[in-house]
């Protein structure tokens, strides 16, 4: 029995393969966490391991590509005039419920890699502006820092990784933020 090979589409398929790998990795990280099988990611994307490693030389490169969309979404929200800290934190929470891997990567880095630190810095900058506005308006205590918010988000992500059902994660996230707000709000 001879296996049917897919034709090699060459360089023309590179962008499509990269997009398929990112989509497959997003699903894998959401369901299995940061340690998801890269073999399964390649298989789900319909490409070979070689293609995976040509696009993403290591797990972290793939994770960063996956979560670039999440950061871009947060940055777009934060850039809209009138956006509040509460709205940014709500989107972060929504993203955390969907994929705890993203938030854990930013708030509890697995390794001191400069790429993760840049990602964390980007998240910190978009929280910082909302925090300053909320403090000026008297909604958040003056002593709360951006690092405090990142820590709170990291705690949320760590707790949510223990809850396997998405709908239960949503309810738990709501309850966790309700408790955390007592320490943050004025």
C-alpha beads as a LAMMPS data file, in Angstrom:
LAMMPS data file: protein, C-alpha beads

186 atoms
185 bonds

1 atom types
1 bond types

-500.0 500.0 xlo xhi
-500.0 500.0 ylo yhi
-500.0 500.0 zlo zhi

Masses

1 110.0

Atoms # bond

1 1 1 0.000 0.000 0.000
2 1 1 1.428 3.355 -1.007
3 1 1 0.660 6.471 1.015
4 1 1 -0.639 9.387 -0.995
5 1 1 1.657 12.357 -0.577
6 1 1 0.404 15.858 -0.780
7 1 1 2.133 17.856 -3.482
8 1 1 4.816 20.193 -2.207
9 1 1 3.491 23.674 -2.901
10 1 1 6.873 25.228 -2.091
11 1 1 7.345 28.835 -1.020
12 1 1 3.838 29.803 -2.189
13 1 1 2.400 27.865 0.757
14 1 1 4.599 29.476 3.414
15 1 1 2.153 32.157 4.549
16 1 1 -0.765 29.723 4.525
17 1 1 1.254 27.138 6.470
18 1 1 2.331 29.736 9.027
19 1 1 -1.268 30.863 9.553
20 1 1 -2.424 27.242 9.889
21 1 1 0.307 26.556 12.452
22 1 1 -0.664 29.611 14.506
23 1 1 -4.349 28.641 14.436
24 1 1 -3.566 25.058 15.429
25 1 1 -1.220 26.199 18.189
26 1 1 -3.838 28.617 19.540
27 1 1 -6.240 25.700 19.927
28 1 1 -3.587 23.410 21.394
29 1 1 -2.348 25.975 23.923
30 1 1 -5.937 26.776 24.927
31 1 1 -6.788 23.148 25.555
32 1 1 -3.457 21.647 26.690
33 1 1 -1.441 24.610 27.948
34 1 1 2.051 25.744 27.077
35 1 1 3.369 22.177 26.986
36 1 1 0.986 21.132 24.185
37 1 1 2.472 18.642 21.744
38 1 1 4.138 20.390 18.821
39 1 1 3.725 17.212 16.804
40 1 1 -0.033 17.515 17.318
41 1 1 0.124 21.193 16.342
42 1 1 1.885 20.352 13.055
43 1 1 -0.552 17.507 12.370
44 1 1 -3.602 19.729 13.072
45 1 1 -2.176 22.395 10.767
46 1 1 -1.700 19.821 8.017
47 1 1 2.046 20.359 7.765
48 1 1 5.140 18.398 8.673
49 1 1 7.408 19.007 11.655
50 1 1 10.018 20.500 9.343
51 1 1 7.593 23.205 8.273
52 1 1 6.748 23.924 11.905
53 1 1 10.403 24.393 12.825
54 1 1 11.167 26.443 9.709
55 1 1 8.562 28.963 10.809
56 1 1 9.075 28.641 14.570
57 1 1 12.481 27.410 15.706
58 1 1 11.265 26.792 19.263
59 1 1 8.099 26.488 21.342
60 1 1 8.394 30.030 22.627
61 1 1 8.546 31.487 19.098
62 1 1 5.306 29.701 18.278
63 1 1 3.652 30.834 21.523
64 1 1 4.678 34.435 20.920
65 1 1 3.241 34.334 17.397
66 1 1 -0.017 32.939 18.732
67 1 1 -0.340 35.570 21.404
68 1 1 0.680 38.502 19.222
69 1 1 -2.968 38.695 18.113
70 1 1 -4.099 38.877 21.738
71 1 1 -1.676 41.693 22.503
72 1 1 -2.722 43.546 19.353
73 1 1 -6.367 43.248 20.425
74 1 1 -5.520 44.637 23.872
75 1 1 -3.480 47.473 22.363
76 1 1 -6.317 48.388 19.992
77 1 1 -8.774 48.528 22.877
78 1 1 -6.409 50.570 25.062
79 1 1 -5.792 53.031 22.201
80 1 1 -9.491 53.851 21.827
81 1 1 -10.310 57.174 23.484
82 1 1 -12.226 56.754 26.721
83 1 1 -11.212 53.133 27.304
84 1 1 -11.088 52.405 31.021
85 1 1 -8.817 50.159 33.031
86 1 1 -11.873 48.055 33.802
87 1 1 -12.473 47.448 30.084
88 1 1 -8.852 46.439 29.509
89 1 1 -8.931 44.109 32.522
90 1 1 -12.211 42.626 31.266
91 1 1 -10.602 41.786 27.912
92 1 1 -7.513 40.378 29.650
93 1 1 -9.845 38.230 31.748
94 1 1 -11.729 37.077 28.658
95 1 1 -8.429 36.135 27.023
96 1 1 -7.320 34.390 30.216
97 1 1 -10.480 32.294 30.326
98 1 1 -9.964 31.355 26.668
99 1 1 -6.270 30.556 27.092
100 1 1 -4.537 30.663 30.441
101 1 1 -1.289 29.963 28.581
102 1 1 -1.176 33.481 27.148
103 1 1 -1.505 35.223 30.469
104 1 1 0.808 32.810 32.275
105 1 1 3.427 33.422 29.610
106 1 1 3.264 37.165 30.244
107 1 1 2.855 37.178 34.022
108 1 1 4.765 34.041 35.059
109 1 1 7.384 33.570 32.328
110 1 1 8.761 30.035 31.999
111 1 1 12.210 31.462 31.307
112 1 1 13.858 34.902 31.350
113 1 1 13.700 35.327 27.593
114 1 1 13.901 38.908 26.226
115 1 1 10.958 38.193 23.897
116 1 1 8.724 37.400 26.862
117 1 1 9.966 40.439 28.727
118 1 1 9.042 42.643 25.730
119 1 1 5.584 41.059 25.637
120 1 1 5.168 41.641 29.380
121 1 1 6.313 45.242 28.906
122 1 1 3.685 45.799 26.204
123 1 1 0.940 44.472 28.484
124 1 1 2.284 46.587 31.334
125 1 1 2.242 49.740 29.198
126 1 1 -1.366 49.292 28.208
127 1 1 -2.358 48.663 31.835
128 1 1 -0.328 51.657 32.998
129 1 1 -2.339 54.275 31.119
130 1 1 -5.656 52.887 32.350
131 1 1 -4.321 52.603 35.881
132 1 1 -3.187 56.234 35.921
133 1 1 -6.608 57.393 34.710
134 1 1 -8.438 55.203 37.265
135 1 1 -6.228 56.562 40.056
136 1 1 -6.843 60.183 38.975
137 1 1 -10.585 59.475 38.979
138 1 1 -10.315 57.982 42.476
139 1 1 -11.508 54.503 41.435
140 1 1 -8.199 52.770 42.230
141 1 1 -5.959 53.215 45.250
142 1 1 -2.923 55.430 44.676
143 1 1 -0.455 52.794 45.885
144 1 1 -1.562 50.167 43.311
145 1 1 1.125 49.686 40.646
146 1 1 1.179 48.163 37.198
147 1 1 3.206 45.283 38.671
148 1 1 0.393 44.743 41.194
149 1 1 -2.083 44.417 38.334
150 1 1 0.204 42.008 36.465
151 1 1 0.524 39.965 39.650
152 1 1 -3.270 39.896 40.086
153 1 1 -3.706 38.786 36.465
154 1 1 -1.027 36.119 36.959
155 1 1 -2.784 34.826 40.088
156 1 1 -6.028 34.686 38.138
157 1 1 -4.374 32.725 35.318
158 1 1 -2.740 30.265 37.702
159 1 1 -6.025 29.585 39.441
160 1 1 -7.915 29.221 36.178
161 1 1 -5.474 26.598 34.881
162 1 1 -6.900 24.276 37.523
163 1 1 -10.465 24.596 36.184
164 1 1 -10.938 22.415 33.091
165 1 1 -14.400 23.649 32.012
166 1 1 -14.491 27.049 30.255
167 1 1 -17.885 28.068 31.641
168 1 1 -16.656 27.337 35.154
169 1 1 -13.495 29.370 34.468
170 1 1 -15.671 32.338 33.481
171 1 1 -17.607 32.211 36.757
172 1 1 -14.423 31.684 38.787
173 1 1 -12.768 34.659 37.047
174 1 1 -15.738 36.867 37.922
175 1 1 -15.557 35.804 41.577
176 1 1 -11.772 36.205 41.750
177 1 1 -11.921 39.748 40.340
178 1 1 -14.689 40.629 42.780
179 1 1 -12.350 39.676 45.642
180 1 1 -9.288 41.324 44.103
181 1 1 -11.148 44.588 43.565
182 1 1 -11.412 45.026 47.333
183 1 1 -7.622 45.417 47.442
184 1 1 -7.386 47.575 44.335
185 1 1 -10.319 49.956 44.400
186 1 1 -10.538 53.115 46.504

Bonds

1 1 1 2
2 1 2 3
3 1 3 4
4 1 4 5
5 1 5 6
6 1 6 7
7 1 7 8
8 1 8 9
9 1 9 10
10 1 10 11
11 1 11 12
12 1 12 13
13 1 13 14
14 1 14 15
15 1 15 16
16 1 16 17
17 1 17 18
18 1 18 19
19 1 19 20
20 1 20 21
21 1 21 22
22 1 22 23
23 1 23 24
24 1 24 25
25 1 25 26
26 1 26 27
27 1 27 28
28 1 28 29
29 1 29 30
30 1 30 31
31 1 31 32
32 1 32 33
33 1 33 34
34 1 34 35
35 1 35 36
36 1 36 37
37 1 37 38
38 1 38 39
39 1 39 40
40 1 40 41
41 1 41 42
42 1 42 43
43 1 43 44
44 1 44 45
45 1 45 46
46 1 46 47
47 1 47 48
48 1 48 49
49 1 49 50
50 1 50 51
51 1 51 52
52 1 52 53
53 1 53 54
54 1 54 55
55 1 55 56
56 1 56 57
57 1 57 58
58 1 58 59
59 1 59 60
60 1 60 61
61 1 61 62
62 1 62 63
63 1 63 64
64 1 64 65
65 1 65 66
66 1 66 67
67 1 67 68
68 1 68 69
69 1 69 70
70 1 70 71
71 1 71 72
72 1 72 73
73 1 73 74
74 1 74 75
75 1 75 76
76 1 76 77
77 1 77 78
78 1 78 79
79 1 79 80
80 1 80 81
81 1 81 82
82 1 82 83
83 1 83 84
84 1 84 85
85 1 85 86
86 1 86 87
87 1 87 88
88 1 88 89
89 1 89 90
90 1 90 91
91 1 91 92
92 1 92 93
93 1 93 94
94 1 94 95
95 1 95 96
96 1 96 97
97 1 97 98
98 1 98 99
99 1 99 100
100 1 100 101
101 1 101 102
102 1 102 103
103 1 103 104
104 1 104 105
105 1 105 106
106 1 106 107
107 1 107 108
108 1 108 109
109 1 109 110
110 1 110 111
111 1 111 112
112 1 112 113
113 1 113 114
114 1 114 115
115 1 115 116
116 1 116 117
117 1 117 118
118 1 118 119
119 1 119 120
120 1 120 121
121 1 121 122
122 1 122 123
123 1 123 124
124 1 124 125
125 1 125 126
126 1 126 127
127 1 127 128
128 1 128 129
129 1 129 130
130 1 130 131
131 1 131 132
132 1 132 133
133 1 133 134
134 1 134 135
135 1 135 136
136 1 136 137
137 1 137 138
138 1 138 139
139 1 139 140
140 1 140 141
141 1 141 142
142 1 142 143
143 1 143 144
144 1 144 145
145 1 145 146
146 1 146 147
147 1 147 148
148 1 148 149
149 1 149 150
150 1 150 151
151 1 151 152
152 1 152 153
153 1 153 154
154 1 154 155
155 1 155 156
156 1 156 157
157 1 157 158
158 1 158 159
159 1 159 160
160 1 160 161
161 1 161 162
162 1 162 163
163 1 163 164
164 1 164 165
165 1 165 166
166 1 166 167
167 1 167 168
168 1 168 169
169 1 169 170
170 1 170 171
171 1 171 172
172 1 172 173
173 1 173 174
174 1 174 175
175 1 175 176
176 1 176 177
177 1 177 178
178 1 178 179
179 1 179 180
180 1 180 181
181 1 181 182
182 1 182 183
183 1 183 184
184 1 184 185
185 1 185 186
